[in-house]
Amino acid sequence: MSVPHPTTFEATVIAELPQQLFRLEIPADGNAVITAGLSAEVRRLGALLRTGQRVLVRRASRDPGRGIITGLCAR
């Protein structure tokens, strides 16, 4: 049985991929790496993400290696 993950957590952008996808590192999960896209609200707001930036992520329910970026972390 897998360990349940929190619904929203912080991650760091480590790479920008084609088609508005990003590779993220999750330090709270043993430096796990997932691929995430932008939520509709983040796209609408026109947020620009760069390598090294902290973001809020929601993990996909059916694929633990995917997620959705739901916002930016306050510094």
Summary of the structure (lengths in Angstrom):
residues: 75
radius of gyration: 11.6
end to end distance: 35.5
largest distance: 38.6
contacts: 183
relative contact order: 0.29
helix: 12%
strand: 48%
